[in-house]
Amino acid sequence: MRNILAAVGAATVAFLAVGWYLGWYQVSSTTSPQGPQSVQVDINPTKITDDVKKGVENGEKIVDSLREQPGTDGKASPANGSVKPGPGSPESAGSSNGWLPIGGSTRPDAKSPSNNRGPGN
């Protein structure tokens, strides 16, 4: 519960700081001749709307540019262009590295399904 309240408090402070910096609102105080002080907050909703639209457009541009970059599918491309076969691929089924597919054996010399796990597992 404390973490949720801390997150809400941090978000509120961040929103207030960004809003003040971007000119979304202005706070002014005046003192009347009798002594009481009054605080006035002027909010600029058109400025808020325009800034939010600009932020969304910039975010869309960033996402589109990230989508268009080659090689960002989460896999590192090898430097020399060669790709090693991974565990379970047909090329690695006959290799001596001990890897076999989990679903069943593709090797003709496998004796039982318990041999499908690698060493130490």
N, C-alpha and C positions, 0 to 999 in steps of 0.2 A: 504494500500500500504506500509506503514511503517513497519507493522508487517511482510509482505512478505520479504521485504528487510532485516529486522533484522534476520529472519530465514535463509535466504540465506547467510548472513554474518556469522552467528553462525555456520552453516554447513561448510562453507569454512574454518573458523578458526579451527574447530574440525578436519576436514580432514587434514589440514596442520600439526596440532599438532600430530595426530596419525601417519601420514606418516613419520614425522621426528623421532618420538619415535621408530617406527618399522624399520627404516632404508630404507624406500622406496626411499629417495632422500638425497643428501648431498649438502650443499651450502658452497661454499668457495669463498673467495675474495683475489685478489692479487693486488699489487700496482706495476706499471711499473716504471722504473727509471725516466721517464719524469714526473711522478706525477699522471696521471689518474689511477683510480681504476677500476678494472673489477670484476664482480661477475659471478661465474660459478655454474650452477646447474646440478648435475649428477643424473639422474633418473635410477633406477634399476627395469625395468618392470618385470623381472622374479621373483624377490622378492615380488612384488605387487601381481602377479598372484598366487604365492604359498600361500601367506597369505590370500588372498580372498578365495581360495579353502579350506584352513584349516578352515576358519571362517564359510563357508557354511556347511562343514561336521559337525562341532561342533554344529551349529544351528540345523541341521537335527537330531543329536543325542538327543539334548535337547527336541525337539518337539516330537520325538518318545518316549522318556522316560515319557513325560507328558501324551501322549496318552495311554500308557500302565498302568498308575497308576489307581488302582481301586478307585471308588467313586469320580471321577472328572467330573461327568456328570452335574455339576452345582447344584445338589440337596444335601442338607446336610442329612446325614443318621442319624436317631434317635439313641440315646445312648442305649435305652433298646430294640430296634428292632421292636417296635410297630409303626405302621403308622396310623395317623389320616386321615380319609377320607376328601378330600378337597371339596371346593364348587363345586356343580354340579355332584359329584360322586353319584352312586346309593345308597351307604350306608348313605350318608348325606341327601338324599331327604326327609326322614321322621323325621329328627332330629329337635330339637327345637331351633337351632342356627339362624334361619332366612335366611339362604343362599339358593338360588334357582338358577337353570341354567338360563342363559340369554335368550337362544333360546325359552324357553317355560317351562311350569310347568310339573313336573313328579308327583306332589302330587295330589291326587284326590280331595282334599278339596280346591284347589286354584280356586278363582272365576273369575279372569280376568288376562290378560297379564300384567296389571300394577302392580300386586302383585309380579312380578318376581324380583324386585329390593330390595336390602337390606335396612334396616332402615337408614335414613339420606342421601339417594342418590337421 
